[in-house]
Amino acid sequence: MKTSMKWTILGGGNGGQTTAGHLGMMGFDVTLYDIFDETIQAIKKQGGVYLEDALIGFGKVSCATTNIEEALPDADIILVTVPATAHTTVAKACAPHLKDGQIVVLNPAATFGSLAFKKTLEDEGCTATVTLAETNTLLYGCRIIEPGKTQVFGLKNRILTAALPATETSRVVAALQTAFPQFEAADSILVTSFDNTNPILHPATTLLNAGTIESDREWRFYIDGFTPSIGRFVEKMDEERLAIGRALGLELLSCREQLEVEYSVFEDNLAESVRNNSVYQDIKGQKTLNTRYLTEDIPMGLVPFVALGNLLGLPTARMVTIIDMGQLVLEQDLMTDARTLENLGIDGMTPEEFVQYVKTGQR
């Protein structure tokens, strides 16, 4: 199965190039698609991707292309490794070219990426019978050094994975584990989506470090930026996420507990856990507020959390504060294309109907 299975990675950013290189190192047939010709030409020229640091080696890429039609037909597994803000665009591009039996994994999904992807495929009239799934996070902490070469800071110990509907999860995980034993089955996409802690960790930390960001000083996002007071605020915001999850029947790990599971970091509070995570040590802070930590993590993460909190009648004061502050500081509308219940195709459902839908596919 390993030698015959074909993988396509959609997205040639940090995660996409690293995933393609890692799969190539393991001997898989890999296609990498990206919209940027410079990236694709560099990978074509050298025949693959070089990995450094926690993973060292060269991974062959069988096909590197900017043509989505060329990238999809032969794939058994399609990993969509793009920013969540691009999921709808990618789904529209994929819709005419997907084939029956393919597995499409939003890797990672942000919050409810599989729902957004499914709605777009339906809106575009896609007739292929494919299995959609999502992960809670990316396997790697990584950064591109140059096109075709990435630095891998570390790998997580486990990646939660769920299909939509959950009845397909075991089959998806079995396929993914032919390459990645770290991929583990979650009960449903409720778990993978609520386990997405980027909207908890990133936006508040970014906004509360606005002065540092605009000072042009060199700084490290998690080490210098995650101060004790910011850590306490983020922990309280994380409690809002956990409360929504409990109301939906989920027993989620806190951000601090996730760091224990994924990175084996054990501290008494979140700030210390973040600052003592070796994988985070060299991740630099941004130099602009126009960053994915706001423009992606707010509309694709915090907004759907708040929408479900409202549906359940639960308070989300800190999340709402960060959403409002982000829009005011950026002077941007982050709501129009955000993952509202309507944009996810689940408006009008009761909480009970929503849980039933993600588990069985039945509305």
TIKOLGU-146414 format. One record per residue (C-alpha): residue in one letter; x, y, z. Coordinates in nm, 3 decimals. Layout:
// residues N
+--------+---------+---------+---------+
: residu :    east :   north :      up :
+--------+---------+---------+---------+
:      A :       X :       Y :       Z :
...
+--------+---------+---------+---------+
This chain:
// residues 363
+--------+---------+---------+---------+
: residu :    east :   north :      up :
+--------+---------+---------+---------+
:      M :   0.000 :   0.000 :   0.000 :
:      K :   0.282 :   0.238 :   0.085 :
:      T :   0.454 :   0.221 :  -0.251 :
:      S :   0.134 :   0.245 :  -0.453 :
:      M :  -0.039 :   0.524 :  -0.261 :
:      K :  -0.011 :   0.863 :  -0.426 :
:      W :  -0.023 :   1.192 :  -0.237 :
:      T :  -0.096 :   1.544 :  -0.356 :
:      I :  -0.011 :   1.843 :  -0.141 :
:      L :  -0.206 :   2.157 :  -0.223 :
:      G :  -0.005 :   2.453 :  -0.100 :
:      G :   0.366 :   2.523 :  -0.124 :
:      G :   0.411 :   2.722 :   0.195 :
:      N :   0.598 :   2.621 :   0.510 :
:      G :   0.380 :   2.320 :   0.585 :
:      G :   0.322 :   2.214 :   0.226 :
:      Q :   0.687 :   2.203 :   0.126 :
:      T :   0.787 :   2.032 :   0.449 :
:      T :   0.514 :   1.768 :   0.412 :
:      A :   0.606 :   1.704 :   0.049 :
:      G :   0.974 :   1.672 :   0.137 :
:      H :   0.903 :   1.441 :   0.431 :
:      L :   0.679 :   1.214 :   0.221 :
:      G :   0.942 :   1.207 :  -0.052 :
:      M :   1.209 :   1.110 :   0.201 :
:      M :   0.988 :   0.817 :   0.302 :
:      G :   0.960 :   0.698 :  -0.058 :
:      F :   0.606 :   0.807 :  -0.144 :
:      D :   0.490 :   0.934 :  -0.481 :
:      V :   0.426 :   1.305 :  -0.414 :
:      T :   0.278 :   1.587 :  -0.619 :
:      L :   0.305 :   1.944 :  -0.495 :
:      Y :   0.074 :   2.218 :  -0.621 :
:      D :   0.115 :   2.589 :  -0.556 :
:      I :  -0.001 :   2.909 :  -0.723 :
:      F :   0.346 :   3.066 :  -0.714 :
:      D :   0.555 :   2.975 :  -1.017 :
:      E :   0.883 :   3.074 :  -0.848 :
:      T :   0.829 :   2.810 :  -0.580 :
:      I :   0.731 :   2.540 :  -0.828 :
:      Q :   1.021 :   2.612 :  -1.064 :
:      A :   1.276 :   2.593 :  -0.781 :
:      I :   1.140 :   2.255 :  -0.666 :
:      K :   1.124 :   2.128 :  -1.024 :
:      K :   1.485 :   2.229 :  -1.086 :
:      Q :   1.623 :   2.036 :  -0.789 :
:      G :   1.365 :   1.756 :  -0.807 :
:      G :   1.230 :   1.789 :  -0.456 :
:      V :   1.264 :   1.955 :  -0.116 :
:      Y :   1.557 :   1.969 :   0.125 :
:      L :   1.477 :   1.951 :   0.498 :
:      E :   1.705 :   2.072 :   0.777 :
:      D :   1.727 :   2.056 :   1.156 :
:      A :   1.477 :   1.812 :   1.318 :
:      L :   1.440 :   1.633 :   0.983 :
:      I :   1.747 :   1.612 :   0.763 :
:      G :   1.745 :   1.494 :   0.405 :
:      F :   1.608 :   1.535 :   0.055 :
:      G :   1.260 :   1.433 :  -0.046 :
:      K :   1.187 :   1.366 :  -0.411 :
:      V :   0.877 :   1.534 :  -0.552 :
:      S :   0.744 :   1.346 :  -0.854 :
:      C :   0.548 :   1.641 :  -0.989 :
:      A :   0.554 :   2.010 :  -0.899 :
:      T :   0.291 :   2.215 :  -1.076 :
:      T :   0.082 :   2.531 :  -1.083 :
:      N :  -0.192 :   2.343 :  -1.273 :
:      I :  -0.460 :   2.214 :  -1.034 :
:      E :  -0.600 :   1.983 :  -1.301 :
:      E :  -0.259 :   1.815 :  -1.331 :
:      A :  -0.221 :   1.784 :  -0.954 :
:      L :  -0.543 :   1.603 :  -0.864 :
:      P :  -0.648 :   1.312 :  -1.089 :
:      D :  -0.401 :   1.044 :  -0.975 :
:      A :  -0.402 :   1.127 :  -0.603 :
:      D :  -0.529 :   0.884 :  -0.342 :
:      I :  -0.486 :   1.138 :  -0.061 :
:      I :  -0.504 :   1.514 :  -0.107 :
:      L :  -0.365 :   1.724 :   0.177 :
:      V :  -0.489 :   2.082 :   0.167 :
:      T :  -0.210 :   2.269 :   0.343 :
:      V :  -0.297 :   2.632 :   0.283 :
:      P :  -0.411 :   2.917 :   0.508 :
:      A :  -0.770 :   2.874 :   0.618 :
:      T :  -0.858 :   3.194 :   0.435 :
:      A :  -0.777 :   3.010 :   0.110 :
:      H :  -0.988 :   2.699 :   0.177 :
:      T :  -1.287 :   2.831 :  -0.019 :
:      T :  -1.070 :   2.933 :  -0.314 :
:      V :  -0.899 :   2.593 :  -0.320 :
:      A :  -1.233 :   2.411 :  -0.295 :
:      K :  -1.364 :   2.606 :  -0.595 :
:      A :  -1.052 :   2.515 :  -0.794 :
:      C :  -1.077 :   2.148 :  -0.694 :
:      A :  -1.450 :   2.104 :  -0.755 :
:      P :  -1.437 :   2.020 :  -1.130 :
:      H :  -1.137 :   1.786 :  -1.099 :
:      L :  -1.196 :   1.564 :  -0.795 :
:      K :  -1.266 :   1.194 :  -0.851 :
:      D :  -1.470 :   0.932 :  -0.668 :
:      G :  -1.288 :   0.763 :  -0.381 :
:      Q :  -1.033 :   1.033 :  -0.308 :
:      I :  -0.960 :   1.142 :   0.049 :
:      V :  -0.929 :   1.519 :   0.098 :
:      V :  -0.779 :   1.629 :   0.429 :
:      L :  -0.773 :   1.990 :   0.548 :
:      N :  -0.430 :   1.986 :   0.711 :
:      P :  -0.483 :   2.178 :   0.926 :
:      A :  -0.846 :   2.288 :   0.910 :
:      A :  -0.844 :   2.584 :   1.149 :
:      T :  -1.199 :   2.568 :   1.287 :
:      F :  -1.451 :   2.364 :   1.083 :
:      G :  -1.251 :   2.376 :   0.762 :
:      S :  -1.414 :   2.057 :   0.639 :
:      L :  -1.759 :   2.215 :   0.673 :
:      A :  -1.649 :   2.522 :   0.477 :
:      F :  -1.486 :   2.304 :   0.210 :
:      K :  -1.793 :   2.080 :   0.181 :
:      K :  -2.030 :   2.374 :   0.144 :
:      T :  -1.814 :   2.521 :  -0.132 :
:      L :  -1.795 :   2.191 :  -0.323 :
:      E :  -2.174 :   2.165 :  -0.302 :
:      D :  -2.220 :   2.526 :  -0.412 :
:      E :  -1.988 :   2.459 :  -0.708 :
:      G :  -2.184 :   2.150 :  -0.816 :
:      C :  -1.907 :   1.897 :  -0.752 :
:      T :  -2.040 :   1.548 :  -0.830 :
:      A :  -1.742 :   1.339 :  -0.715 :
:      T :  -1.790 :   1.121 :  -0.409 :
:      V :  -1.492 :   1.213 :  -0.194 :
:      T :  -1.424 :   1.174 :   0.177 :
:      L :  -1.351 :   1.499 :   0.358 :
:      A :  -1.149 :   1.510 :   0.677 :
:      E :  -0.953 :   1.756 :   0.884 :
:      T :  -0.668 :   1.775 :   1.135 :
:      N :  -0.640 :   1.997 :   1.439 :
:      T :  -0.291 :   2.123 :   1.359 :
:      L :   0.011 :   2.080 :   1.135 :
:      L :   0.256 :   1.804 :   1.221 :
:      Y :   0.558 :   2.032 :   1.199 :
:      G :   0.693 :   2.349 :   1.343 :
:      C :   0.870 :   2.473 :   1.032 :
:      R :   0.976 :   2.770 :   0.819 :
:      I :   1.088 :   2.805 :   0.458 :
:      I :   1.456 :   2.894 :   0.424 :
:      E :   1.418 :   2.940 :   0.049 :
:      P :   1.197 :   2.774 :  -0.214 :
:      G :   1.272 :   2.402 :  -0.197 :
:      K :   1.439 :   2.414 :   0.145 :
:      T :   1.273 :   2.424 :   0.487 :
:      Q :   1.386 :   2.426 :   0.847 :
:      V :   1.194 :   2.186 :   1.070 :
:      F :   1.200 :   2.299 :   1.433 :
:      G :   1.022 :   1.987 :   1.555 :
:      L :   0.738 :   1.739 :   1.512 :
:      K :   0.434 :   1.703 :   1.733 :
:      N :   0.366 :   1.375 :   1.912 :
:      R :   0.006 :   1.348 :   1.791 :
:      I :  -0.223 :   1.501 :   1.531 :
:      L :  -0.597 :   1.462 :   1.586 :
:      T :  -0.788 :   1.365 :   1.274 :
:      A :  -1.159 :   1.330 :   1.198 :
:      A :  -1.370 :   1.279 :   0.889 :
:      L :  -1.697 :   1.444 :   0.795 :
:      P :  -1.898 :   1.242 :   0.883 :
:      A :  -1.719 :   1.070 :   1.170 :
:      T :  -1.823 :   0.727 :   1.042 :
:      E :  -1.538 :   0.758 :   0.786 :
:      T :  -1.268 :   0.852 :   1.034 :
:      S :  -1.112 :   0.509 :   1.089 :
:      R :  -1.062 :   0.458 :   0.715 :
:      V :  -0.903 :   0.801 :   0.674 :
:      V :  -0.669 :   0.757 :   0.969 :
:      A :  -0.559 :   0.414 :   0.846 :
:      A :  -0.462 :   0.567 :   0.513 :
:      L :  -0.276 :   0.858 :   0.672 :
:      Q :  -0.088 :   0.631 :   0.910 :
:      T :   0.084 :   0.460 :   0.619 :
:      A :   0.311 :   0.764 :   0.636 :
:      F :   0.238 :   0.940 :   0.962 :
:      P :   0.182 :   0.734 :   1.279 :
:      Q :   0.123 :   1.061 :   1.466 :
:      F :  -0.223 :   1.094 :   1.309 :
:      E :  -0.482 :   0.972 :   1.561 :
:      A :  -0.858 :   0.934 :   1.532 :
:      A :  -1.075 :   1.193 :   1.703 :
:      D :  -1.441 :   1.142 :   1.785 :
:      S :  -1.555 :   1.399 :   1.528 :
:      I :  -1.461 :   1.729 :   1.366 :
:      L :  -1.594 :   1.894 :   1.681 :
:      V :  -1.278 :   1.770 :   1.851 :
:      T :  -1.034 :   1.865 :   1.574 :
:      S :  -1.191 :   2.209 :   1.536 :
:      F :  -1.216 :   2.292 :   1.904 :
:      D :  -0.867 :   2.152 :   1.956 :
:      N :  -0.739 :   2.427 :   1.725 :
:      T :  -0.560 :   2.654 :   1.971 :
:      N :  -0.410 :   2.899 :   1.720 :
:      P :  -0.705 :   3.141 :   1.765 :
:      I :  -0.645 :   3.128 :   2.139 :
:      L :  -0.267 :   3.169 :   2.135 :
:      H :  -0.209 :   3.400 :   1.837 :
:      P :  -0.449 :   3.697 :   1.811 :
:      A :  -0.441 :   3.819 :   2.172 :
:      T :  -0.064 :   3.780 :   2.193 :
:      T :  -0.024 :   3.974 :   1.867 :
:      L :  -0.254 :   4.261 :   1.962 :
:      L :  -0.109 :   4.294 :   2.312 :
:      N :   0.240 :   4.318 :   2.159 :
:      A :   0.145 :   4.584 :   1.904 :
:      G :   0.405 :   4.826 :   2.036 :
:      T :   0.685 :   4.574 :   1.999 :
:      I :   0.567 :   4.473 :   1.652 :
:      E :   0.573 :   4.832 :   1.527 :
:      S :   0.904 :   4.916 :   1.695 :
:      D :   1.106 :   4.721 :   1.435 :
:      R :   1.291 :   4.543 :   1.716 :
:      E :   1.386 :   4.178 :   1.673 :
:      W :   1.178 :   3.964 :   1.907 :
:      R :   1.058 :   3.609 :   1.953 :
:      F :   0.684 :   3.564 :   1.945 :
:      Y :   0.645 :   3.297 :   2.212 :
:      I :   0.949 :   3.371 :   2.425 :
:      D :   0.947 :   3.750 :   2.442 :
:      G :   0.581 :   3.808 :   2.358 :
:      F :   0.406 :   3.560 :   2.584 :
:      T :   0.445 :   3.743 :   2.913 :
:      P :   0.280 :   3.631 :   3.239 :
:      S :  -0.008 :   3.882 :   3.213 :
:      I :  -0.073 :   3.791 :   2.849 :
:      G :  -0.057 :   3.427 :   2.949 :
:      R :  -0.324 :   3.480 :   3.216 :
:      F :  -0.553 :   3.658 :   2.968 :
:      V :  -0.508 :   3.380 :   2.711 :
:      E :  -0.577 :   3.112 :   2.975 :
:      K :  -0.906 :   3.284 :   3.061 :
:      M :  -0.996 :   3.302 :   2.693 :
:      D :  -0.910 :   2.933 :   2.664 :
:      E :  -1.163 :   2.862 :   2.940 :
:      E :  -1.433 :   3.006 :   2.711 :
:      R :  -1.333 :   2.757 :   2.441 :
:      L :  -1.336 :   2.469 :   2.688 :
:      A :  -1.682 :   2.566 :   2.819 :
:      I :  -1.831 :   2.564 :   2.467 :
:      G :  -1.675 :   2.226 :   2.407 :
:      R :  -1.820 :   2.084 :   2.728 :
:      A :  -2.167 :   2.206 :   2.628 :
:      L :  -2.128 :   2.006 :   2.305 :
:      G :  -2.022 :   1.695 :   2.497 :
:      L :  -1.647 :   1.735 :   2.452 :
:      E :  -1.376 :   1.692 :   2.712 :
:      L :  -1.102 :   1.900 :   2.557 :
:      L :  -0.744 :   1.958 :   2.663 :
:      S :  -0.653 :   2.308 :   2.767 :
:      C :  -0.377 :   2.485 :   2.576 :
:      R :  -0.136 :   2.400 :   2.856 :
:      E :  -0.238 :   2.034 :   2.850 :
:      Q :  -0.196 :   2.023 :   2.474 :
:      L :   0.163 :   2.136 :   2.514 :
:      E :   0.212 :   1.843 :   2.752 :
:      V :   0.074 :   1.594 :   2.501 :
:      E :   0.224 :   1.737 :   2.182 :
:      Y :   0.564 :   1.857 :   2.304 :
:      S :   0.614 :   1.694 :   2.646 :
:      V :   0.634 :   2.031 :   2.821 :
:      F :   0.513 :   2.024 :   3.182 :
:      E :   0.471 :   2.355 :   3.367 :
:      D :   0.225 :   2.502 :   3.618 :
:      N :   0.079 :   2.770 :   3.390 :
:      L :   0.042 :   2.845 :   3.021 :
:      A :   0.297 :   3.126 :   3.003 :
:      E :   0.572 :   2.904 :   3.143 :
:      S :   0.465 :   2.612 :   2.922 :
:      V :   0.484 :   2.826 :   2.610 :
:      R :   0.814 :   2.989 :   2.699 :
:      N :   0.978 :   2.657 :   2.789 :
:      N :   0.874 :   2.475 :   2.472 :
:      S :   1.199 :   2.409 :   2.284 :
:      V :   1.020 :   2.406 :   1.947 :
:      Y :   0.905 :   2.765 :   2.004 :
:      Q :   1.247 :   2.906 :   2.096 :
:      D :   1.352 :   3.039 :   1.755 :
:      I :   1.015 :   3.145 :   1.613 :
:      K :   1.054 :   3.516 :   1.545 :
:      G :   0.788 :   3.776 :   1.610 :
:      Q :   0.625 :   3.949 :   1.317 :
:      K :   0.701 :   4.307 :   1.212 :
:      T :   0.352 :   4.398 :   1.096 :
:      L :   0.004 :   4.372 :   1.240 :
:      N :  -0.122 :   4.263 :   0.900 :
:      T :  -0.049 :   3.902 :   0.986 :
:      R :  -0.229 :   3.568 :   0.959 :
:      Y :  -0.234 :   3.563 :   1.338 :
:      L :  -0.510 :   3.823 :   1.303 :
:      T :  -0.646 :   3.803 :   0.947 :
:      E :  -0.680 :   3.422 :   0.960 :
:      D :  -0.707 :   3.321 :   1.324 :
:      I :  -0.982 :   3.571 :   1.403 :
:      P :  -1.233 :   3.507 :   1.118 :
:      M :  -1.151 :   3.138 :   1.076 :
:      G :  -1.112 :   3.056 :   1.445 :
:      L :  -1.251 :   3.295 :   1.701 :
:      V :  -1.560 :   3.386 :   1.501 :
:      P :  -1.698 :   3.029 :   1.476 :
:      F :  -1.616 :   2.973 :   1.844 :
:      V :  -1.821 :   3.279 :   1.935 :
:      A :  -2.102 :   3.179 :   1.695 :
:      L :  -2.140 :   2.844 :   1.869 :
:      G :  -2.107 :   3.009 :   2.208 :
:      N :  -2.397 :   3.236 :   2.115 :
:      L :  -2.599 :   2.937 :   1.993 :
:      L :  -2.543 :   2.769 :   2.328 :
:      G :  -2.599 :   3.083 :   2.534 :
:      L :  -2.244 :   3.085 :   2.674 :
:      P :  -2.026 :   3.391 :   2.745 :
:      T :  -1.732 :   3.465 :   2.516 :
:      A :  -1.636 :   3.812 :   2.638 :
:      R :  -1.261 :   3.778 :   2.587 :
:      M :  -1.298 :   3.628 :   2.240 :
:      V :  -1.539 :   3.905 :   2.139 :
:      T :  -1.295 :   4.166 :   2.274 :
:      I :  -1.013 :   4.031 :   2.060 :
:      I :  -1.236 :   4.009 :   1.750 :
:      D :  -1.345 :   4.372 :   1.796 :
:      M :  -0.996 :   4.494 :   1.879 :
:      G :  -0.847 :   4.317 :   1.579 :
:      Q :  -1.089 :   4.483 :   1.338 :
:      L :  -1.042 :   4.824 :   1.499 :
:      V :  -0.663 :   4.810 :   1.506 :
:      L :  -0.637 :   4.675 :   1.150 :
:      E :  -0.921 :   4.896 :   1.028 :
:      Q :  -1.043 :   4.591 :   0.835 :
:      D :  -1.370 :   4.401 :   0.812 :
:      L :  -1.289 :   4.048 :   0.926 :
:      M :  -1.651 :   3.931 :   0.941 :
:      T :  -1.780 :   3.922 :   0.581 :
:      D :  -1.596 :   3.602 :   0.484 :
:      A :  -1.564 :   3.468 :   0.839 :
:      R :  -1.683 :   3.122 :   0.938 :
:      T :  -2.026 :   3.214 :   1.060 :
:      L :  -2.290 :   2.943 :   1.099 :
:      E :  -2.440 :   3.055 :   0.767 :
:      N :  -2.108 :   3.042 :   0.582 :
:      L :  -2.049 :   2.693 :   0.721 :
:      G :  -2.390 :   2.574 :   0.602 :
:      I :  -2.517 :   2.488 :   0.950 :
:      D :  -2.739 :   2.786 :   1.025 :
:      G :  -3.081 :   2.687 :   1.151 :
:      M :  -2.954 :   2.375 :   1.326 :
:      T :  -2.998 :   2.321 :   1.696 :
:      P :  -2.686 :   2.220 :   1.889 :
:      E :  -2.819 :   1.862 :   1.900 :
:      E :  -2.879 :   1.854 :   1.525 :
:      F :  -2.532 :   1.993 :   1.461 :
:      V :  -2.365 :   1.723 :   1.672 :
:      Q :  -2.571 :   1.456 :   1.493 :
:      Y :  -2.472 :   1.596 :   1.153 :
:      V :  -2.095 :   1.589 :   1.209 :
:      K :  -2.114 :   1.236 :   1.348 :
:      T :  -2.346 :   1.074 :   1.093 :
:      G :  -2.379 :   1.313 :   0.801 :
:      Q :  -2.755 :   1.319 :   0.852 :
:      R :  -2.920 :   1.657 :   0.883 :
+--------+---------+---------+---------+
